[in-house]
């Protein structure tokens, strides 16, 4: 039996590959150091798919006394729980003690609230089991919780075995991909490089790219998917997203339908961050329209005026409101200059997305002290 370890900084998890596990290397007969009473919810814990292992830390986390051990590993190795309960972890199961020791010490010494590992078991070089392990402390006890997932050798697991190469390729090219089947998403590490954050357990339940898209681009991609998939074999779009740290990025996305025996079962997609490849004139495909309004004194074109980050106003806008461009701060005080309350209410509904169309004429007070007014019309 041999093992390979590697730490993945993006996921903050240590991955351990364990080859050809056997009882002779794992289990040793050892003396009992204390009696152990069954937990109050023992029968309930035995019904769940995860193993909840409980320990009493001793010697400042250097060792543990086993007070409960899940049934799955015991069954796989044909070990009687009576032979390990009340024993020192380092004496009865030294392999696992050594595997978890440093992580346990971090939790015991309050250097970490939770430690996580991912164990991959191989039998004759074939991946047979994936085990996600969580180590935590509660009321002075240590819990090592194992969540088991049986996995056959599939394309996905084969890719996982080459994750180092995939990670490097995606990191250097600022690309990432995903696929969706059975209404659940799977995302590659490249996606998290683009988003600038770590994976979350909830990421499998929603589209973490499209949910960050700017409003108009979100509608564009939604319409394209509804109208073209699965009928069309490929969708190509450029969309802008606003990441959780406030950065605006432009992504090139390619979406494809996924089939199984000629039946549409989901979608997979590829994203590339092309922000650095574009300048501002290319990022906004209607800048040529903006230029046509630049010198107008009576007409203005507003692009996404309710967005405090990506809004654009032509020079005509500043001429109309009577404020110099360099002195204007984007805010909603402009509402105070509109005379008709109904127009203000409708504009606010436009801002919140309740209204999609706006075509109104209203009184705009450039300067209420001198009662200078203009009659303006906004059309969307």
N, C-alpha and C positions, 0 to 999 in steps of 0.2 A: 504494500500500500504506500502511495506517495501523495503529496499535496502540492498545490501551487497557489500562491497568494498574490493578489493585486488590489490596490486601493483606487477607487474611482472618485476623484474629487468633486465632480459635478453632482453625483448622487450622494456623496458623503457615505459611502458604504464600502466595506472590504469584501471582496469576492474571493472565495476559497474553492478551488477545484479539488475534489477528493476522489482518488482512483482506487477501485477495488477494495472497498471497506470490508473488514473481516473481524469477527468476534475476538480472535486470538490477540489482536493488537489493541482492541478497544477495552475489553473488560478484564478486571483482575479481582480475585477474591481478597477482601480486606476486612479488618475487624470493625465491628459496630462501635461508635463512640457515644451514641445517644439513642433513646427510643423515640419513635415518631408516631404521632396520632394522625389518622386520616383527616383530610380537610372536610369541613362541613358540606361543601358542595362537590365532593369527590365524584359522585355518580353523574352529576351534571357535566363536569369537566371531561369526563370520559366519553361524552356523546358528541363533542365538537371535533372538528377536523384538525385544529391546532393543538400542539402539546404545550401545556403550561407547567413548567418546571420551577420548583421553589427551593431556595437554599438559605441557610443561615451563614452569613459571612464571618470568617474568623481570620485572625492575624492580619487585620487591616485590609482585607480583600485578597490576601495571598492565597487563601484556600476557602472552600465552601463545604458546608455539611448538607447533604442531600435530604430534604424533607418531603419532596414530591418529585416524581419523574413521569413524564408523559408516556403513554403506552406505545406510540408508533415506533420509536427507535428501539424500545425494548423488544417489541414483536419482531422487528426486522433482524435483530441480533440474537433473538431467543434468550433473553435475559429475564430472570425472575426479579420483579421489583423488590422483593424481600432481601435480595442480595446486595442492593445498593442503598436502600433507605437507612438513614442514620449514620452513613459512612462519610468519610472525607472524599470530596470530589476528586482530589489529586491522586487518591489511592485506588478507588474503584473504577474510575473512568478517566485515567490520566491523559488520554488523547484529547478528549473534549475539554478537560481542565486547562491544558496548555493552549488549546485553540481559543478559548474565551477569556483566559486569565487577564490579559492587559485591558481588555474591554471592561471586565468586571471591576478591576481596580479603579478605572476612571469613574465608574458610576458610584462605587463605594466612597471614594474620596471627593465626590461632588464636582469633579472636573467635567462631567458630562451627565445630562439628565437621561439620555437614551443613547445606546450604542446599537448599531445595526450591522449585520453581516448577511451575505448571500452565499449559501453553500450549494455547490453543484456536484452531485454524485455521479460518477461514471463507472460503468461496468463493461469491461473489455473495450474501453475507449468510446462507448456509447453513453450518451447522457440519459440517465434513468430517473433522476429526481432533482428538483430544485427546492431548496429550503431557505425561507427568509426568516432570519433570527433577530429578535429584539431583546435587548438586555436592559432592565430597568430596576429601580429600587422603590419599595413601598413599605413604610412602617418598619424599617430596619431589616427587611428581608429582600433578597435578590430574586428576581424572576427572569428566567430565560424562556421566551415564548417562541416556539417554532411553528411556522405555517408551511405546510407541505403542499407541493404541487407536482403531480406526476406529469411528466412531459416526454413524449416520444421524440425521436429525432425528426425534426421538421426543418423546413427552410428557415424558420425563425430562429430555432435553436442553433442551427449551423451558422447563421449570421452572428449570433451571440458569441460563438466560439472565436469569431474573428473580429470581435468588437473593438479591439485596439486599433486595427487598421481602419475600420469604418469610422471610428471616432476621429482619427487623425485626418482622414480625407475630408470629413464634414467640417472639422474645425478650420482647416486651411482654406476651404472653398466657401465657407459660410453658407452651407446648405444643410437641409434636413428634410426628413420625409415622415409620412404617417400612413397608416391604413386603418380603415374602419370596417369591422364586421360585427354582426350581432349587436349593433348600436353601441359598441365600445371602441375607443381609439387606442392605438399604440403609436408612440412617438419615439423617434430616434434622438440621440444625444445632440445632434446638430440643431434641432429645434430649440433646445434650451440654451445653446450658445447664442442663437439669434435673439431669443427673448431676454437673455441675461438673467436667468433665474434657475433654481434647482427644480427637479421634478416634484410633483405633488401627487398623492394618491388619488385625488379627484380628477386628475387630468384625463383619465380614461373615459370620463362621462360627458365631456363637452369639447368643442373645438377650440383649443386654446389659441389658435392663430386668428380665426375669423371673429372670435368674440372681442379681439383687440382692434379690429379693423375700424378705420374712420367710417362715419355713418354712411356717406355716399358710396364708399367702396364695399361696405358690408352689404348694402342693397344690391350693388352690381353683381357681386359673386353669388348672392342668394338667388337672384333672377337667372343668372347663367346656369346654375346647377339645376334649378327647378325646370328650366326650359329644355336643357340639353342632355341631362343624365337620366336614365342610362342610354338614351338613344344615340347620343354623340359619343365617339370613342375618346375624345380628348377635349379639355377646356384649358385655354391659356389666357391668363389675366395678369395684370400688374395691380397690386393693391398696397395701400398704405396702412400701417398699424401703429398704434401708440403703445409702447411697452409699459410695464408697471412702474418703471423709473422715469417715465415721461418722454422718452425718446421716440421720435417719429422715424420709422423705417419703411422703405419701399421694398416689397418682395415680388419676385416673379414666381408665379405659381402655375403648376401643371397638374391637372386633376384627371383621373382615369377611372372608369367603372371597373368593378371587380366581379368576375363571374365564377360560378362553380357549376359544372355540367350545364353550361348555357343558361344558367339562372343567375340573375343579378342579385348579389349578396352584399354589396357594399361599395366602398370607394377607397382609392389610395391616391396620395398626392405627394408632390415634390416642391420644395420651396427653396429659393435662393435669395439671399439678401443682396440687392443690387444698389443699395443706397450710395455707396462710395463711387459707383460707376456713373452716377447721374449728377447733373448740375440742376440748379433750380428751374431753369427753363424747360428741361426735359421732364422734371418731376411733375410739373403742372402743364398738362397737354393743351390748355386753352390760354396760355400766356399771349398768344398772338391776338386773341380777342381783347385782353387787357390793354395791349398797346394801342388799339383803336380808340380806347376811351381816355387815354392818358391826358390829352390836352383839352378835353371837353369841359366846359364850364357848367353845363346843365344836365349832363348825363353821367352816371357812375355805375360801375359794375362791382358788385360785392361777391366775393367768393368765400363761402362758409363763414358768414359774418358772426355767427354765434359761437364759433370755436375760438377760444382765447389763445390757441397755439398756432393754428394754420390759416387764420383768416387773411384775406388780401382785399384791399380797397384801391381802386384807381384814384388818380388825382382829383377827378371830378367830385368824389365824395367829400373830400376836405374843402373844396370850393363851396359845396352846397351847405355844409354845416358851419362854415365860417371859422374853422380851426386849422391852424398850420399843421402840416403832416408831422413835423418833428415834435410838436407839443401835444399831439393826440395820444391819449392812453386808452387802450381798448377796454371799455366797460359798458355797463348798461345805463349810465346816466343820461344817455341820449334820449331815453324814454321821457325824461322830464321836459324835453323840448317839443313833444308832440301834444297837440291840443286835444284831440279826440280820444277819450278813454277807451272806446270800443276798438279803435285801431291799436292802442297799446296792448289791450287784452288779446287781440288776435295775433299780434307780433310775439307775445309771450307764449301763446299756444304753438306758434311756428317754431319758436326756440325749443320747446319741449317735445316737438314731434307730433303734437296732436293735429296740426294743420299742415298740409303739404303744399297748398296753393295760397298765394296772397296777391291780391290786386286791389289796392286801395289808394284813394286820394285823401290827403290830410293836411292840416295846418302845422307847419314846422316853425317854431319860434327860435330864430337864430340868437336873439338877444332880447329877453323879456323886459329888460330895463328900458329899452328904447322902442319896444313893441314892433321890432322889425320881424315880419313874417314872410314865409314862402309857402306856396301851395306845391306839395310834392306828391309824387305817385310812385309806389313800389309795386313791381310786378315780378313774380317768380315763375 
